[in-house]
Amino acid sequence: MVIGYNKPLYILPYDHRSSFEKGLYGWTGALNAAQTERIAKTKEVIYDAFKLALTKGLARERAGILVDEQFGARILRDAVKNGYITAMPAEKSGQAEFQFEYGEQWAAHIEAFKPTFSKVLVRYNPEDDEAMNRRQATRLKLLADHCHSHGVYFMFELLVPATHEQMDRVDGDQHIYDTDLRPSLMLDTIKELQAAGVEPDVWKIEGLDRREDCEKIAHTARRDGRDKVGCIILGRGSNEQKVVEWLRNASAVPGFIGFAVGRTSFWEPLVSLRDGKIGREQAVEQIAARYMEWVRTFEKGAAN
């Protein structure tokens, strides 16, 4: 399998787990069957929004969903059956160090659903714990190699959380860290992981405030013959104005093929639905409208 995916890719991600359990519904501890089903039904609202967007002119060969097996097994099966682009997370939710969601059975779960992409969210800072970074890289290479030998694309969501020392360097200012430190740390991380044999087809990249940083990321992701590798920008749960800014920055850069914007797409409509302020159909329409807004913004930026 040739490494890389360089076609337009507009992902609606809702593989969040603790965000739904604790953030949306305020539940802690082990879920009972009724709670699990309620979250599954809630995620079906987002899936219906995705399908609505397809009826409004969104090209299905560019559109995809990212949803977890725990709450989205029905969605994944239906989406695969209908030939939609699908992505499924392999990581255990909310961990500082990457761990497989299903332990030693991780490969069997990928094979059971056969998604287009197997996705990981990884927290990796090249100036942090070296031993932990090596352990993560070893596991991630296993996953990447498995994907490429089984016809599944590998999607890598990279988060670079600041160390205490790095935050001290910027006097505790998160914005300065995101603007002045994080981009260079992301470049170093990509190079380290590539050197360790971790070869994503698509990198999911946190929003970047400067276009030149997008250019550097894309160049590094595609260096040394990796010219088919794609990058997509993610929304980080930010506000609509910031998401639009990030989409515009990335869309004009060769190598950035799309986006994955989740919470900014669905959170407010789902809260309103939960609170009885809107009905299910209205929630579906609002989520679809936001998703389509990101598509229009990205495609307009890419065309300029």
C-alpha positions in Angstrom: 0.0 0.0 0.0 1.4 3.4 -1.1 1.6 5.7 1.9 -0.6 8.8 1.7 -4.1 10.1 1.0 -4.3 13.3 -1.0 -7.9 13.6 -2.0 -10.2 16.2 -0.4 -11.4 15.0 2.9 -14.0 16.7 5.0 -14.5 14.8 8.3 -17.4 15.2 10.8 -15.8 13.8 13.9 -17.8 12.6 16.9 -15.7 9.9 18.4 -15.6 11.8 21.7 -16.5 9.6 24.6 -15.9 11.3 28.0 -17.2 14.6 26.5 -20.5 12.9 25.9 -20.6 11.0 29.2 -19.5 13.8 31.5 -19.7 17.0 29.5 -23.1 16.5 27.8 -24.9 14.3 30.4 -22.9 14.8 33.6 -22.5 11.0 34.1 -19.5 9.5 35.9 -18.5 6.0 36.6 -19.5 2.9 34.6 -22.5 3.6 32.3 -25.6 1.4 32.4 -27.3 0.1 29.3 -29.8 2.9 29.2 -27.1 5.6 29.4 -25.0 3.9 26.7 -28.0 3.7 24.4 -28.8 7.4 25.0 -25.4 8.4 23.9 -25.6 6.1 20.9 -29.0 7.7 20.0 -27.4 11.2 20.4 -24.6 10.3 18.0 -27.2 9.1 15.5 -28.4 12.7 15.4 -25.0 13.8 14.2 -24.9 10.9 11.7 -28.3 12.1 10.3 -26.8 15.6 9.9 -24.0 14.1 7.9 -26.4 12.3 5.6 -28.5 15.5 5.3 -25.4 17.4 4.1 -25.0 14.8 1.4 -28.5 15.5 0.1 -27.6 19.2 0.0 -24.8 18.8 -2.5 -21.8 17.7 -0.5 -19.8 15.2 -2.6 -19.8 11.8 -0.8 -16.3 11.0 -2.1 -15.0 14.0 -0.1 -17.2 13.5 3.1 -16.5 11.3 6.0 -17.4 10.5 9.6 -15.2 9.7 12.6 -17.1 7.8 15.3 -16.2 5.3 18.0 -17.2 1.7 18.3 -18.4 2.0 21.9 -21.3 4.3 21.1 -21.3 4.2 17.3 -21.2 0.6 16.2 -24.5 0.8 14.5 -23.4 4.0 12.7 -20.2 2.5 11.5 -21.9 -0.6 10.2 -24.5 1.4 8.3 -21.9 3.8 6.9 -19.6 1.1 5.7 -22.6 -0.7 4.1 -23.5 2.6 2.3 -20.0 3.2 1.1 -19.3 6.3 3.1 -15.8 7.3 4.2 -15.4 6.1 7.8 -12.8 6.6 10.5 -12.7 4.8 13.8 -10.5 5.6 16.8 -8.0 3.0 18.1 -6.9 4.9 21.3 -8.3 4.6 24.8 -10.1 7.9 25.5 -8.5 10.5 27.8 -5.1 9.0 28.3 -1.9 11.0 28.7 0.0 8.1 27.0 -1.4 6.4 24.0 -2.9 3.0 24.8 -5.0 0.8 22.6 -8.7 0.9 23.4 -9.1 -2.8 23.2 -5.7 -3.9 24.5 -4.3 -6.9 22.6 -7.5 -7.2 20.6 -7.1 -3.9 18.8 -6.4 -5.4 15.4 -9.5 -7.7 15.6 -11.7 -4.6 16.2 -10.3 -2.8 13.1 -10.9 -5.9 11.0 -14.4 -6.3 12.3 -15.5 -2.9 11.0 -13.0 -2.4 8.2 -13.1 1.5 8.3 -11.5 3.6 5.6 -9.2 5.0 8.3 -8.0 3.9 11.7 -7.4 7.0 13.7 -5.4 7.7 16.8 -5.3 10.8 19.0 -1.8 11.1 20.6 -0.3 13.5 23.0 3.3 13.8 22.2 5.7 16.6 23.2 9.3 16.1 22.0 10.6 17.9 25.1 8.7 15.8 27.5 9.2 12.2 28.8 11.5 10.5 26.4 10.8 7.0 27.6 7.0 7.6 27.2 7.5 9.0 23.7 9.5 5.9 22.8 6.8 3.6 24.1 4.2 5.5 22.2 6.2 5.4 19.0 6.6 1.6 19.3 2.8 1.0 19.7 2.0 3.5 16.9 4.4 1.8 14.5 2.6 -1.5 15.1 -0.7 0.2 14.3 0.6 2.0 11.2 2.2 -1.2 9.8 -1.0 -3.2 10.5 -3.1 -0.6 8.7 -0.8 -0.5 5.6 -0.7 -4.3 5.4 -4.5 -4.6 5.6 -5.7 -1.9 3.2 -6.7 0.6 5.9 -5.5 4.2 5.9 -3.8 5.5 9.1 -5.0 8.9 10.4 -2.9 10.5 13.2 -4.3 13.3 15.4 -1.3 15.1 17.0 -1.7 17.1 20.2 1.3 18.7 21.7 0.4 19.7 25.3 2.8 22.1 26.9 5.1 21.0 29.6 5.4 23.1 32.8 8.7 24.4 31.7 7.3 25.5 28.3 4.4 27.3 30.0 6.9 29.1 32.2 8.8 30.2 29.1 5.6 32.0 27.9 4.6 33.2 31.3 1.6 30.9 31.4 0.0 32.4 28.3 -1.6 29.6 26.3 -2.1 31.8 23.2 1.6 32.6 23.1 2.4 28.9 23.4 0.0 28.0 20.6 1.4 30.7 18.4 5.1 30.8 19.1 6.1 27.4 20.6 3.6 24.7 19.5 4.3 24.9 15.7 8.0 24.2 16.0 7.3 21.4 18.5 4.8 19.9 16.1 7.5 19.9 13.4 10.0 18.2 15.7 7.3 15.6 16.7 6.5 14.7 13.1 10.1 14.2 12.3 10.7 12.1 15.4 7.8 9.8 14.6 8.7 9.5 10.9 12.2 8.5 12.0 10.6 5.9 14.3 8.8 4.4 11.3 5.4 5.8 12.2 3.9 6.8 8.8 0.4 8.3 8.8 -1.5 8.7 5.5 -3.2 11.7 7.0 -2.1 14.0 9.8 -4.8 15.7 11.9 -3.3 19.1 12.9 -4.4 21.5 15.6 -5.4 24.9 14.3 -2.6 27.2 13.3 -2.8 31.0 13.4 -0.2 31.6 10.7 -0.3 30.3 7.1 3.5 29.9 7.1 3.2 27.4 9.9 0.7 25.4 7.9 3.2 25.4 5.0 6.0 24.2 7.2 3.8 21.4 8.7 2.7 20.2 5.2 6.2 20.3 3.9 7.5 18.2 6.8 4.6 15.7 6.5 5.5 15.3 2.8 9.2 15.4 3.0 11.6 12.7 1.6 9.2 11.2 -0.9 6.0 11.3 1.3 4.4 13.5 -1.4 1.0 11.8 -1.2 0.5 12.4 2.6 -2.3 14.7 3.5 -3.0 17.1 6.4 -6.3 18.1 7.7 -7.0 20.9 10.2 -9.0 20.3 13.3 -11.3 22.6 15.2 -10.1 22.1 18.8 -13.6 22.8 20.1 -13.0 26.5 19.4 -15.6 29.2 18.5 -16.9 29.5 14.9 -14.8 32.6 14.2 -11.5 30.9 15.1 -12.4 27.7 13.2 -13.1 29.8 10.1 -9.7 31.5 10.5 -7.9 28.2 10.8 -9.8 26.8 7.8 -8.8 29.8 5.7 -5.1 29.5 6.7 -4.9 25.8 5.9 -7.0 25.7 2.8 -4.7 27.7 0.6 -1.7 25.5 1.5 -0.8 22.5 -0.8 -0.9 19.4 1.3 -3.8 20.4 3.4 -6.7 18.4 2.0 -9.5 19.2 4.4 -10.6 19.4 8.0 -12.1 17.6 11.0 -14.4 19.9 13.0 -16.5 18.2 15.6 -17.6 20.0 18.8 -18.0 23.4 17.1 -20.4 21.6 14.6 -22.6 19.7 17.0 -22.2 20.8 20.7 -24.6 23.7 20.9 -27.4 22.0 18.9 -27.0 18.8 21.1 -27.1 20.9 24.3 -30.3 22.6 23.1 -31.8 19.3 22.1 -30.9 17.8 25.6 -32.5 20.8 27.3 -35.7 20.5 25.2 -35.2 23.9 23.5 -35.2 22.4 20.0 -36.4 19.2 18.5 -34.4 16.4 16.9 -35.0 17.5 13.3 -33.9 21.1 14.1 -30.7 19.8 15.7 -29.9 17.7 12.6 -30.5 20.7 10.4 -28.3 23.0 12.5 -25.4 20.5 12.6 -25.6 19.9 8.9 -25.6 23.7 8.2 -22.4 24.1 10.3 -20.7 21.2 8.6 -21.6 22.6 5.2 -20.3 26.0 6.3 -16.8 24.5 7.0 -16.9 22.8 3.6 -17.7 26.1 1.8 -15.1 28.0 3.7 -12.4 25.4 3.0 -13.3 25.1 -0.7 -13.4 28.9 -1.2 -10.0 29.2 0.4 -8.5 26.4 -1.7 -9.8 28.0 -4.9 -8.2 31.4 -4.2 
